[in-house]
Amino acid sequence: MKYKVHQYDISMTKDQNKLELFLNSLEGKIVAIIPNVTIKVMWIPQVDFLLIVEEIS
């Protein structure tokens, strides 16, 4: 099996439609979606980007 990892920069409050289009455009099977969570001002967590692991046939 071969895998490809995509990094997808995202703003969780406004990029839902773009993420949906990206995921639907992938050819292979999505194995995992891993968020990169950072702590911002006042201890507020924020997702900066997603790592999307795709299994390629």
C-alpha positions as CSV (number, residue, x, y, z in Angstrom):
1,M,0.0,0.0,0.0
2,K,1.1,3.5,-0.7
3,Y,0.0,6.6,1.2
4,K,0.1,10.3,0.4
5,V,-0.1,13.0,3.1
6,H,-1.8,16.3,2.3
7,Q,-1.4,19.4,4.5
8,Y,-4.6,21.5,4.3
9,D,-4.5,25.0,5.9
10,I,-7.9,25.8,7.4
11,S,-9.9,28.3,9.4
12,M,-12.4,26.0,11.1
13,T,-15.1,28.8,11.2
14,K,-15.2,29.5,7.5
15,D,-13.6,26.8,5.4
16,Q,-16.1,24.0,5.7
17,N,-17.2,24.1,2.0
18,K,-13.6,24.3,0.7
19,L,-12.7,21.2,2.9
20,E,-15.6,19.3,1.6
21,L,-14.7,20.0,-2.0
22,F,-11.0,19.0,-1.3
23,L,-12.0,15.7,0.3
24,N,-14.4,14.8,-2.5
25,S,-11.7,15.5,-5.1
26,L,-9.3,12.9,-3.6
27,E,-8.9,9.8,-5.7
28,G,-8.0,7.3,-2.9
29,K,-9.4,6.3,0.4
30,I,-9.0,8.7,3.3
31,V,-7.3,6.8,6.2
32,A,-7.0,9.6,8.8
33,I,-7.5,13.3,9.3
34,I,-5.2,14.7,12.0
35,P,-5.7,18.3,13.2
36,N,-2.8,20.4,14.4
37,V,-4.1,22.2,17.5
38,T,-2.2,25.1,19.0
39,I,-3.0,27.2,22.0
40,K,-3.5,30.9,21.3
41,V,-4.1,33.9,23.5
42,M,-6.1,33.3,26.7
43,W,-5.6,29.5,26.4
44,I,-8.0,29.2,23.4
45,P,-7.2,26.2,21.2
46,Q,-7.1,26.7,17.5
47,V,-6.7,24.3,14.5
48,D,-4.1,25.7,12.1
49,F,-4.1,22.9,9.6
50,L,-5.1,19.3,8.9
51,L,-3.0,16.4,7.9
52,I,-5.0,14.2,5.6
53,V,-3.7,10.7,4.9
54,E,-4.8,9.2,1.7
55,E,-4.3,5.5,0.7
56,I,-3.4,5.2,-3.0
57,S,-4.1,1.9,-4.8
